[in-house]
Amino acid sequence: MTHAMQDIAPGFHIRQYRRARFDRLISPLPAVIRVEAGEKRLTAAGLTARATAGTLILLPEETPLLVENLPLGEAPYAATVLAFPRAVFEAAYARLPRDGARAPYPLQSCLDLGAAAEAFGMALAGLSQDPEHPRTGLHCEALALEMALARAWLPPAPARSLAAQVRQHLATDLAAPWTAETLARALQISPATLRRRLRAEGCAFQDILRDLRLGSGLHLLQTTRWPVASVAEAVGYRSASRFARRFHDRFALSPGAVRRPLSDPSKETPHE
């Protein structure tokens, strides 16, 4: 089975110089992460998976995660991430015997690399060189298959919540001046219904918007060299200082500190 590669995100690389904990991060797509340097810890539902350099780790989608990235000494934490739709994983799982046992919990690291490491490299090369080639979709499926053979499976698909729909709509243009009213119109429901249904799911529109903007800002800080002002604008903040304050309040780390080596003597403030 092949997949439309426009639905498959290209690989991206993360670098982070400071040890940090990021709570309530949610990936819209399942992802496979290869830790290149340092250590990554993921916690969901009270269960933690740990990945050191050279290890692959599987992330479920639409699952609030506590993410800890731990650099080693003066070297930054570094990782490569491949994210693609659940359909790729399910196609791989369909090739396995139906009585195969799935992993007992949603966070699994793949310690016995072997074929999984090779499949990761092939998928990364395909996504980097020609993401729309049919062979690239097969490489991604092969990676999902090798992860499953190493007992790293995705958990069952989460129920499609209104909060997930809200995140999907907001993510199409984070810089837009979103309000509950404009989003409700996009979803073809009333603002009162939007608020009531989100409240029933234990969340609120403003919290979702803030977390999505700041989480996306974190992603851009880790994966690009954009100035902080450009990152702030891209995720919907007209003021870089306001973005920096909100980012510091959310993650207890300034935007600049995500990128700055510990040995950098420059002064750090929450508002840089």
Secondary structure, DSSP 8 states (H G I E B T S, - for coil): ----GGGS---EEEEE-S-EEEEEE--SS-EEEEEEESEEEEEETTEEEEEETT-EEEE-SS--EEEEEE-BTTB-EEEEEEE--HHHHHHHHTTS-TT----SSS-EEE-S-THHHHHHHHHHHHHHH-TTSHHHHHHHHHHHHHHHHTT----S-----HHHHHHHHHHT-TTS---HHHHHHHHTS-HHHHHHHHHHTT--HHHHHHHHHHHHHHHHHHH----HHHHHHHTT-S-HHHHHHHHHHHHSS-HHHHHS-TT--S---TT-
